[in-house]
């Protein structure tokens, strides 16, 4: 049956005028060319998106803050174990779940809350725009061994940090030291109600 239909179609086409056959062939070639061009365009867009996604993932940071203690003392350290630089966009210190004012270096707030005043403290007050390169760490605060270090170790559960950090593509994450986890948040929602300061500049 299919062969009979094919023969009928062939006879019909054979009887067409030459100009009609040429026109039909031209239309068919044009449609095929358009289909090929459209397929190439779609494929190019898909490859571009995949390349862009690969580029973003290849420089994605992963910021964390950890508390350490040893015979030498105690310290809080921030580090970036991601693949790209982490730019700090917002930094918040919390004592007993209450955000602390940014007007003084954060070790002062910790010392006041824990009622300690160690003679030897090493610290870095992180500011908006501070960047931690991939694979690097930053010492936030260190107290040598002694009664003050012991007091901090005993009360460390009262101290928390929240940090909003961003990649070079301005994709941002919120880090919470209570969960040691980061969640994507390009708006840095936790900091939206905070006044602009050296710890938060939007």
Secondary structure, DSSP 8 states (H G I E B T S, - for coil): -HHHHHHHHHHHHHTS-HHHHHHHHHHHHHHHHHHHHHHHHHHHHHHHHHHHHHHHHHT---EEEEEEEETTEEEEEEEE-SSS-EEEEEEEEEETTEE--SSS-HHHHHHHHHT---S-EEE----TT-EE-TT-EEEEEEEESSHHHHHHHHHGGGEEEEEEEE-TT--EEEEETTTTEEEE-TT-GGGTTS--SSSB--
